[in-house]
């Protein structure tokens, strides 16, 4: 994947994060992503930096969705 494509994906994931937060009404912390200091607008950062940020952001989003789903779906009775 080219750097420009990674930056675009990074921007899309940032929008998904923002949409999820607005939909759930909670501000979710993504410590792994935040600690990188790489934003979609950080075009001066390396391709590797954006790739790491994309993976961290995707992991944070999916983890939050899993957590939210486990809170709304009742556990199966034995």
C-alpha positions in Angstrom: 0.0 0.0 0.0 1.3 3.4 -0.9 1.8 6.2 1.7 -1.0 8.3 0.2 -3.4 5.3 0.5 -2.4 4.7 4.1 -3.1 8.4 4.9 -6.5 8.1 3.3 -7.3 4.9 5.3 -6.1 6.7 8.4 -8.5 9.5 7.7 -11.4 7.1 7.1 -10.7 5.3 10.4 -10.6 8.6 12.2 -14.0 9.4 10.8 -15.3 6.0 11.9 -14.0 6.7 15.4 -15.7 10.1 15.5 -19.0 8.6 14.2 -18.9 5.8 16.8 -18.2 8.2 19.6 -21.1 10.5 18.5 -23.4 7.5 18.1 -22.7 6.0 21.5 -22.3 9.3 23.3 -19.1 8.4 24.9 -15.6 9.7 24.4 -13.4 6.6 24.0 -9.7 6.8 24.8 -7.4 5.0 22.4 -4.2 5.2 24.4 -2.1 3.2 21.9 -3.2 5.4 19.1 -2.9 8.7 21.0 0.6 7.9 22.2 1.9 7.6 18.6 1.2 11.3 17.9 0.3 10.5 14.3 -2.8 12.0 12.8 -4.3 11.7 9.3 -3.1 15.3 8.7 0.5 14.4 9.7 1.6 14.0 6.1 5.2 14.6 7.0 5.2 11.4 9.1 6.6 8.3 7.5 4.6 5.5 5.8 5.6 3.2 8.7 4.2 5.7 11.2 0.9 5.9 9.4 0.7 2.1 9.1 1.3 1.7 12.9 -1.4 4.4 13.6 -3.9 2.6 11.3 -3.4 -0.7 13.1 -3.6 1.0 16.5 -6.8 2.9 15.6 -8.4 -0.1 14.0 -7.6 -2.2 17.1 -9.1 0.5 19.4 -12.3 0.8 17.3 -12.9 -2.9 17.1 -12.1 -3.4 20.8 -14.5 -0.7 21.8 -17.2 -2.2 19.5 -16.6 -5.6 21.1 -16.9 -4.1 24.6 -20.1 -2.2 23.7 -21.7 -5.3 22.1 -20.8 -7.5 25.1 -22.6 -5.0 27.4 -25.8 -5.0 25.3 -26.0 -8.8 24.4 -27.1 -10.9 27.4 -24.9 -13.9 28.2 -26.2 -17.3 27.2 -27.8 -19.3 30.0 -26.4 -22.7 30.8 
